[in-house]
Amino acid sequence: MTAPKSARPSPAPAWLPFARTLLHRLREPTGEALPDPDLAADLGLASAPAALTPRTLLTALRLAAGLGGQAAVTAALRPGALTLLRGIPAEDIALLRHVLPSLLPGAWRIRELKPDDGAPREHPGATTLHLITAPAPGRGDALQHPLIAGLDSAAPLLILLAEGAALPDARPGRHAVIHEFAPIGAELVWALLEALQRLPRQNAATDRALLRQAFDTGLHLDSTDVLLALRAPTLAELAERLAATHSPAPGDAAAPPTLDSLTGDSPALQAARHLVEDLRLWRAGRLDWSEITRSALFYGPPGTGKSWLAQAMATSAGVSAITGSFGEWQAAGHLGEMLKAMRRTFAEARARAPAVLILDELDAVGNREDNAGSNQNYRVQVINAFLALMDEIARAPGVIVVATCNHIDLIDPAVLRPGRFDLRVEVPLPDAATLAGVLRRHLALPEADLAALARHCVGLSLAECDAELRAARGAARRAGVALDAAGLMARLGAGRDPAIDRRVALHECGHALVTTALGRGTVQRLALAGSGGTTRIARRPQAGLIADHTDLLAELMAGRAAERLVLGAVSAGAGGPPDSDLALATRVALDLETRYGLGAEGPLWFGDNAAAWRDPDLRARIRRHLEAAEARAAALLAPHRALLEDMAAALVSRRELSDDDLTPWLGRLDLEVAAQAMLDIEQPTPPPD
């Protein structure tokens, strides 16, 4: 770590004088005021300054910083006062209970209310602070009796909540004065060094700035991290140790992810942040469990970071993450063993509440309506057991269920209903902003280089991006050169064909322009991917008229029409997998004829329309639907060919167009010309006599 170029003195934090007073009281003989004098002596609380250990001092400083000043103590000692101090590491609870008496005026004492105590007796003019301690998660039931006893008394009540612990009743938290046990930051460590008399004699301002620089990445430290750093011989090395402790090394896949390390504003990231915030409010007693969203399903292509996002939620909320999957449960053995394994995972989540239960590859649950194969009875029993466990855990406060999958359409509808999965959020391939955040965690490069690399990575999944970074590092290491932006750019661009990129860009821009011309929805994002392109559209609700289906067919065939218009020939890019343009358009046309009662067969419903494919007349009608839709899309695009080509060139250059980027391009569309083009195609000129 290098010293800052300039170091300006910063004002002392407002809580520091209060902290110094607290430390002075701790250094005085206080054995009579402590609940357990022997333990107090072991902790170094009873006599000379030398007996105060660094951990004791750090705990006292965090308490003082969390309260902020003597006014908070005075308010907490008023009759009927209810105060909540939360976010305390479980290992610091015992020490904190012995620091607390030093906050109190001379006549005051602390009485801790415990589950097996009787009701506290009232004494006129008594100066007693009642204390309740929640030292561990999942023990809210043990607090019920002392909480009722404390609320039944007029004496002031202080509740200590360990990290992850929660009150058995959310209502007291809504009326309490809440203080956070202060996280460890640069000013706290500086105050600790002052209390230990280890401050440098020269260049104090520079050293203080150096210490602040060690905390720039913003992740949390615990007491052990600080104690290890204090063993450094110099303040500079101490700062280095702190920075190395709470900053993941570049490419360190073992570092726990957090939501703060993700950039962008995707719906999935927004949903994750909202779930975590609700969980925090519930833990603070400010929301009832019935008021929060308790489950979410993230679905999308492989490698988009769905499981990573779920893990980040648990880390950011500061709760346990319990993982399970149908593959893991099935590996336990036959049906009975598999169901036992599944129940153990759910039971563990309840026991470790508050927690996030992460269920990977949820699409493996299957569908009870799928009659294929000989294992239908097995599938039904597994799904029924899973549904029962989901219903049970929804009633257990403290567990948020987050599932991931690639193919949401394979999942039994009963699994997906609200109450089992309240939110269903798509996680598409990452945009440039998200990729820039990932690259920033791994690479020490200027922002301009990171932004350029992120644009170059658009179309890669997070897994693919990580693989490319590892491969680039390996190549640079073998070549004996440093990994730089130019080398990464060359690797990421290797194998790309400009002609293919242009064709894909024309295809996606064709979808965007026709969707906008028909008024079918809002185009949110276009992107080039390694295997093609993507267009994200927020479609408007439709009534299901023939015109609505005709417009949808034109939208689906627009990419193929754009290729033919500009390049003179079409590629296979519109077809292929079941979710391709041609597959979707074919299903729309087939349903028009066999399911919706809007085709030549009239109001007939064919049910399973697979057999209908044997009818050559039906196949011919479906083909005419698709060819007419492509012709209609081409008629809309032809007057806007220059716009189509310019927009495609911008997409090739930037690899991604979204939100504000799209507005000026789509704003150039002449809707009157488009309307006339549709009129012309719908009312063709009659052939000459």
Phi, psi and omega in degrees: 000134180261151180290148177297152181295322178225144182231106178263139178295138179251151181296148178292145179298152186296333183278352189296315178301319177298319179296319179296322177297316179298317180295324178297318179295322179297327183282347177277155176299120184229017186305321183294332185276352186267145179298329185222089184301324181296314178295324179299318179295319178299326181276355178079041183250357196254349187221251192275163179305325183296339182280348179280113182284159177304323181292322176297314180298317181297318179298316179296319179295319179294323176296312181298317180294324179292322179283325175091335180169176183296334181299324179293323178293314179302316180295324182288343182261002177289148177303133179081000181293143178232115185235138181237122175249116189237170177079026183271126174304136185303325182288347181261356184298311184300316180294321181297322180298334180268346174276328186306317182303334180291346176282338194271147171299164190304321185278352185275153174220165180249134171239120179272126178273128183238161186304328185263007179283155170279179180294136180293138179278144180266138175232130178303130178073014182296147178239068182239132173259119177279139185234133172238134182240127173249090189277351185208151177293158173075012180242030182300328181296328180291340181272348188302311183294308179297329179293316178297318179296318180294319180290336181281354181253151177278350181294150177298147185234128176243129180246126176259121180248119175289162176304128179088347180278159181216153176286150178288343180225127184287340189296316180302325181296334180288336184251359182276156167276119188257131173237144176263133171296119194298135173292161182277118179231185184298317182293325177294316180294322178296317178296324177295317178297323177296315181294329179274357181059046179242022181284148178294149181275339180232156177054042182299320181296318179295317181294324179293319177294324177297321178293319178298323180297330180295340183259011186298329184284344167080005178278168189271148172248158170243180185299322181297320177304316182291317180298322177294319181293326181296344180279357178290147183285336182229161179294324179299317179289327176300315179297321178299317181296318178298315181298319180291331181291313188252010174247117178297137178294150179306130179078009181283097184289343182280346181296130182295132181285154173228157178294330180294338180278356177261139175250172182099179184218044182291156177305322181295317180293320176299314180299317180299316180295320179295319179297317180294319180296318177298319179297320178296318180295321177295317180296330179278357181080015183261355176222142172279151183301328181291346184269351188251157174284128191247000182204152179207148175239120176259124181229155180160186184298160177298147172080012182270002175092025182294312179293323178299318179297318178296317177297321179297326178298314180296316180297315182293326179281348181071034181235171180289149173245119177249128185246151176200163178203158179295325177298317179294317181292320181294333179292346181289339178139214183292183186305315181299316179293322179298315180293324176298317180297319179296316180295325179297320180297314179294321179295321178297319179298317179294321182292330184260013180301144000287140186204164171248120176266115184257119180249105182275152176053053182297336181297346176288351178296329178085192185218127182292343179278352179278106183268003182288144176086180186256004185254030182298317181296318177301312183299318181297317180294320179296313182295317179300318178295320179296318179299318180296319179293321178295320178294321181292316184286337176295336179268356182262109182300140171106354181243119172260129181260125178235119181247158178227151175196165176263326188234089183294335183289349180270357188266139178305132182303328180294331177291326188273351188293152176304145187102324171262310170230103184291324181241140171231112189234128178283139176244094182280183173301144187292148176273180184297322181296317179295316180296323178298321178295321178295314180297325181297327179289335187255337189233136175265079183232157176301153183301322180298320178292321179296319180296318179295318179296320180299318178297324180290335182272350181304134185104344176270146169283167177298323178295318179294320179298316179297319179296320179295320179296317179295320179295320180294320177298317180297318180295318179294321180296317180292329180277351180072029180235162178282146177283121181232175183297321182296317179295320178294318181298318180296320181291317182292332180270354183296135176087356179279139179251116182303326181292320178292319177302319180294318180297315180296319180296317177300317181301309183291321178294328175300315176302314185296315183292317181291320177302316181291318181298324181274353179067032185274348181166188181253125176281121185260330185196138168240140179209149172265133179241165181299330182253015181147218180222169179225144174231123179253126185232132170266101186278146177279150177300143180237154183278348181086022176284166177303320181298323179295317179290326178294319177296318179298320178297318178297320178297316182292329182268000186292326179296317178296320179295322180294319177300314183294321183296314187269320188258350175084354180207156180255157177253181177279004186297338180279347183246194178114250188288171183297341179257016179285167180303311183295322180295315180295316180296321179296319179295321178299312181295320179295318179293325175305319185276330191240347184235325188267353181068030183242011183247197185292338181280353181075205187280054177251141177245121188268355181066235177291103188274011179297323181292337182295339181295345179282351180272111182296328179294320178296317179300321180295320180294319178297318178298319179296322176303312184290318180294322177294322180294319178294320179297321179294318178296319179297322179295325177289325184277330187305314180290348183244031184298318180298317177299316180302314183290319179295318180295320178296321178297321178295322179293321177298319183291318187263344181071350183200136171230128181211153173048248184296333178296326184279333187305309181295327179291310181290336177290342178279354180290127179271101185292330178293318177296320179297318180297320179293323179296320178293322179296319180295319183287330180279336179234074184296154178293130181295147180294151180294151178296000000 
